[in-house]
Amino acid sequence: MPRKPLKPHERRPMPPPDIKYNSVLVARFINKINYRGKKFLAEKLVYEAFDIVKQKTNDDPLKVFTTAVNNAKPLLEVKPRRVGGATYQVPVEVPNTRGETLAMRWIIEAARANREPKGFKRFSESLAEEIILASKKEGNAVKKKDDLHKMAEANRAFAHYRW
């Protein structure tokens, strides 16, 4: 990991938009779910989850997904800074792309954790459920964001250590 921030031409480019919804956010979400190089399977899972979201909410799944990611996206996070002999948790603002990445990661983790034992519930169903909950500002992904914001608020006194 470089110590200096990358120049715009050195940053990793965004993936091309997905085929079905023509959205870069959905393409990034598919890449996050991708496991052992089986992108076709990841696409199938996401599209199945979106179909379930459409059935349950009678709304556009892309709109519901975008709302879910925005509701689970953190504005602040804490980073450890060593000052003297002590390590402080310093609150810092989260860039937009990192916030979206964290939100997507938390939604996927929550969906994997909420699967019933021995796989009675399919992952696409669990993922759809978590997306719907996050769009309503509920669920484990939003709870994780709230916990992170509480930690940042508790360590607000160390905000002047940002540099």
C-alpha positions in Angstrom: 0.0 0.0 0.0 1.6 3.3 -1.1 2.2 6.0 1.5 1.5 8.8 -0.9 -2.0 9.2 -2.4 -2.3 7.9 -6.0 -2.5 10.3 -8.9 -5.8 10.1 -10.9 -4.2 8.1 -13.7 -2.8 5.5 -11.3 -6.1 4.7 -9.5 -7.9 1.5 -10.3 -10.6 2.1 -12.9 -14.2 1.3 -12.2 -15.6 -1.9 -13.8 -17.9 -1.6 -16.8 -21.6 -1.4 -16.0 -23.4 -4.7 -15.6 -25.5 -6.1 -18.5 -28.9 -6.2 -17.0 -29.2 -2.9 -15.1 -26.4 -0.9 -16.8 -25.1 0.2 -13.4 -21.5 0.4 -12.2 -22.7 0.0 -8.6 -24.3 -3.4 -9.4 -21.2 -4.4 -11.3 -19.0 -3.6 -8.3 -21.4 -5.5 -6.0 -21.2 -8.6 -8.3 -17.4 -8.3 -8.2 -17.6 -8.3 -4.3 -19.7 -11.4 -4.3 -17.5 -13.1 -6.8 -15.9 -16.2 -5.2 -13.1 -18.3 -6.7 -13.4 -16.6 -10.1 -17.0 -17.8 -10.7 -18.4 -14.4 -11.9 -21.3 -16.1 -13.7 -22.5 -17.6 -10.5 -22.1 -14.2 -8.7 -24.2 -12.5 -11.4 -26.9 -15.2 -11.1 -27.1 -14.8 -7.3 -27.4 -11.0 -7.5 -30.0 -11.1 -10.3 -32.0 -13.7 -8.4 -31.8 -11.5 -5.3 -33.0 -8.5 -7.3 -35.9 -10.5 -8.7 -36.9 -11.5 -5.1 -36.6 -7.8 -4.1 -38.9 -6.8 -7.0 -41.5 -9.5 -5.9 -41.4 -8.5 -2.2 -41.4 -4.7 -2.6 -43.1 -4.1 -6.0 -40.5 -1.5 -6.6 -37.5 -1.1 -8.9 -34.7 -3.3 -7.5 -32.0 -1.0 -8.6 -33.6 1.9 -6.7 -34.0 -0.3 -3.6 -30.4 -1.5 -3.9 -29.1 2.1 -4.3 -31.1 3.2 -1.3 -29.8 0.2 0.7 -26.1 1.0 -0.1 -26.6 4.7 0.7 -28.3 3.8 4.1 -25.4 1.5 5.0 -22.7 3.8 3.8 -20.7 5.3 6.7 -19.7 9.0 6.7 -17.0 8.6 9.4 -14.6 5.8 10.4 -11.9 5.5 13.0 -8.2 4.9 12.1 -5.5 4.2 14.7 -2.8 6.9 15.1 0.2 6.4 17.3 1.1 9.5 19.3 3.8 9.2 21.8 3.4 5.8 23.3 -0.4 5.7 23.0 -2.5 4.6 20.1 -5.6 6.7 19.6 -8.7 5.9 17.4 -9.0 9.0 15.4 -12.2 9.7 13.5 -11.8 10.5 9.8 -14.2 11.1 6.9 -14.8 8.3 4.5 -14.4 8.9 0.8 -17.5 8.1 -1.3 -16.1 5.0 -3.1 -14.7 3.6 0.2 -18.1 4.2 1.9 -19.9 2.4 -0.9 -17.4 -0.5 -0.7 -17.8 -0.8 3.0 -21.6 -0.8 2.7 -21.6 -3.5 0.1 -19.2 -5.6 2.1 -21.4 -5.3 5.2 -24.5 -6.2 3.3 -22.8 -9.3 1.9 -21.4 -10.3 5.4 -24.9 -9.8 6.9 -26.5 -11.9 4.2 -23.9 -14.7 4.7 -24.4 -14.6 8.5 -28.2 -14.7 8.3 -28.4 -17.9 6.3 -30.1 -20.6 8.2 -28.1 -23.6 9.4 -27.3 -26.3 6.8 -28.2 -24.1 3.9 -32.0 -24.3 4.1 -32.2 -20.7 3.0 -30.6 -19.8 -0.3 -28.0 -17.1 -0.4 -30.0 -15.0 -2.9 -33.0 -15.0 -0.6 -30.8 -14.0 2.4 -29.2 -11.3 0.2 -32.6 -9.9 -1.0 -33.8 -9.8 2.6 -30.7 -7.9 3.8 -31.0 -5.4 0.8 -34.7 -4.8 1.7 -33.8 -4.3 5.4 -31.0 -1.9 4.6 -33.2 0.1 2.3 -35.6 0.6 5.4 -32.6 1.6 7.6 -32.8 -1.7 9.5 -30.6 -4.9 9.5 -27.1 -5.8 10.4 -25.3 -3.7 7.8 -27.0 -0.5 9.0 -26.4 -1.5 12.6 -22.7 -1.9 11.8 -22.6 1.6 10.3 -24.3 3.0 13.4 -21.8 1.3 15.7 -19.0 2.8 13.6 -20.5 6.3 13.9 -20.9 5.8 17.7 -17.3 4.9 18.0 -16.3 7.9 15.9 -18.4 10.2 18.1 -16.9 8.7 21.3 -13.4 9.4 20.0 -14.3 12.9 18.7 -11.8 14.4 21.2 -8.9 12.9 19.2 -10.1 14.4 15.9 -7.3 17.0 16.0 -4.7 14.2 15.6 -5.7 13.9 11.9 -2.9 14.7 9.5 
